[in-house]
């Protein structure tokens, strides 16, 4: 297939097409914390499907910009991005999974420019549960410094203006929680660029309850063998909670060399320990000492979030022609 240029936001020069390199046939577009990792891993089981080992290249979400420069393991040019799909066999469909693509305001148009015949798969999750999982995950990543979910959601407008951004958060746009659950708006962006038969929107509850049946539906949508015996995977998206913020600050300060003492300790560690082992050690220490089981849902918080986002659920229900209001209990909020 021939790929057109993908223009990076803020760069006046188009990235030139490398010619006949393989482009993706489908995109697992998200959302975060909605079973996309389990679906990605199940899709890799199918012999007629190729997906690169790098899950979430995020290349076509050009509005997902890091404050700290591009991560070393992510592609920054079209050539690097398309190289991810070179190992695909001619008879295989090539796909990728970037959970930011459904949230992104630019990804739908960029995907359409690169691969107009591509098929799009999205997964929607009940908004309050979705935002709670995101908040826990952002705390674990040290992207979020507000321990209270409602306070974090209330900070969305300040963060939209570039204020109240946690120092370690590379992607401030991801902390605008309200934008994450504008489901009808997100779906319209894709339908502006793709006919409806090329877009499959799944509901997280269905994937959790009927794991294999959902995968057969996805296989049929992609046009591969629906009778393939997928190995079921748990689509549970429970996130570990931050238990010891100060301890994690100390661990990460040392790992990142954020002050003179930390830089000295980091230099000593680097002198005697390979990079792979250092990363593994930091991850292991944080997993054992810093994180723990998430606290129970706070009923008052969840009720307030559901009341706030009921309009979004009603809009998504109308847009999809499915009663998500009743499915997610938004008709019983009192």
C-alpha positions, 0 to 999 in steps of 0.5 A, spaced: 500 500 500 502 507 498 502 511 504 500 519 504 504 524 508 503 525 515 503 532 518 506 532 525 502 538 529 507 544 529 512 542 524 511 545 517 514 540 513 510 533 511 514 527 513 515 524 506 512 517 504 516 511 503 513 509 498 510 502 498 511 500 505 505 496 509 500 500 512 495 498 518 489 494 516 486 496 522 486 500 529 484 498 536 483 505 538 482 505 545 480 507 550 485 506 556 483 501 562 477 498 558 480 492 556 484 494 550 491 490 552 487 483 553 484 484 546 491 486 543 494 480 546 488 475 544 488 478 537 496 476 537 494 469 537 490 469 531 495 466 525 491 471 520 493 477 524 499 481 525 500 486 531 507 489 532 510 487 539 510 495 541 503 496 543 501 503 543 506 506 538 501 512 539 504 515 532 498 518 529 495 521 535 499 527 534 496 531 539 499 527 544 505 531 546 510 529 551 513 535 555 519 531 556 521 529 548 519 523 545 520 517 549 526 513 546 522 506 544 516 510 540 517 512 533 517 519 531 517 518 523 513 515 518 518 510 516 520 508 523 512 507 524 511 503 518 517 499 519 513 496 525 509 492 520 514 490 515 514 483 519 507 482 517 506 476 512 502 478 505 496 473 507 496 477 514 492 483 516 496 488 520 494 492 526 496 496 531 493 498 538 494 505 541 489 507 546 490 514 545 486 514 538 479 514 541 481 520 545 485 524 541 482 529 536 487 528 531 488 521 530 481 519 526 484 524 521 491 522 521 489 514 520 484 516 514 490 519 511 494 514 512 490 508 511 483 510 508 480 503 508 482 501 515 477 498 520 477 501 527 475 498 533 473 502 540 471 500 547 467 504 551 467 503 559 462 506 564 464 513 565 465 513 572 469 507 573 473 509 567 475 515 570 476 512 577 481 507 573 485 512 569 486 516 576 489 510 579 493 509 574 495 516 573 497 516 580 501 509 579 505 513 574 506 519 578 502 523 572 497 525 577 498 528 584 491 529 586 489 523 591 482 525 591 478 523 584 473 529 584 479 534 586 482 531 580 476 532 575 475 539 578 482 541 576 481 539 568 479 546 566 486 549 570 490 543 566 487 545 560 490 552 561 496 549 562 496 550 570 496 545 576 500 540 572 504 535 576 511 535 575 512 528 572 506 528 568 509 528 560 502 528 557 498 534 561 492 533 556 491 526 558 489 529 565 483 533 562 478 527 565 472 530 562 475 530 555 476 522 556 468 521 556 466 525 551 464 518 547 459 521 542 464 527 540 469 521 539 465 517 535 463 523 530 470 524 529 471 517 526 465 517 522 467 523 519 472 520 516 470 512 515 463 509 513 460 506 519 461 499 516 468 500 518 467 502 525 466 497 530 464 500 537 464 495 543 462 495 550 467 493 556 461 490 559 460 485 554 467 484 553 468 482 560 462 478 560 463 474 553 470 474 552 470 469 546 464 471 543 466 478 543 473 476 539 469 472 534 465 478 533 471 482 532 474 476 527 468 477 523 468 484 523 476 484 520 474 478 515 479 473 518 477 466 521 471 467 526 472 459 528 479 460 531 479 458 538 482 464 542 485 463 548 480 467 553 484 472 557 481 476 563 479 483 561 479 486 568 482 492 568 483 493 576 489 498 577 494 498 583 493 504 588 498 508 590 500 507 598 506 511 599 507 517 595 513 520 599 517 513 598 515 513 591 518 520 590 524 518 593 525 512 589 523 516 582 528 521 584 534 517 585 532 513 579 531 519 575 537 523 578 533 529 580 537 532 585 545 532 587 544 526 592 540 522 587 545 524 581 550 521 585 547 515 587 544 514 580 551 514 577 554 509 582 548 504 581 549 505 573 557 504 574 555 497 576 548 495 574 546 494 566 540 498 564 535 493 563 537 490 571 536 497 573 529 498 570 527 491 573 529 493 580 526 500 580 519 496 577 520 491 582 521 495 588 515 500 587 511 494 586 513 491 593 513 497 597 509 503 594 503 500 590 497 496 593 490 493 592 485 499 590 481 502 596 473 500 595 469 505 590 467 511 594 459 511 593 458 518 594 464 520 589 461 515 584 454 517 584 457 525 583 461 523 577 455 519 574 450 525 575 455 529 572 456 525 566 449 522 565 448 527 559 454 524 555 451 517 557 445 519 554 448 522 548 452 516 546 446 511 547 442 516 542 448 516 537 449 508 538 442 506 538 443 502 544 441 503 551 447 505 555 443 509 560 440 503 563 446 498 562 450 502 566 445 504 571 444 512 569 436 511 570 437 509 577 441 515 580 435 518 584 
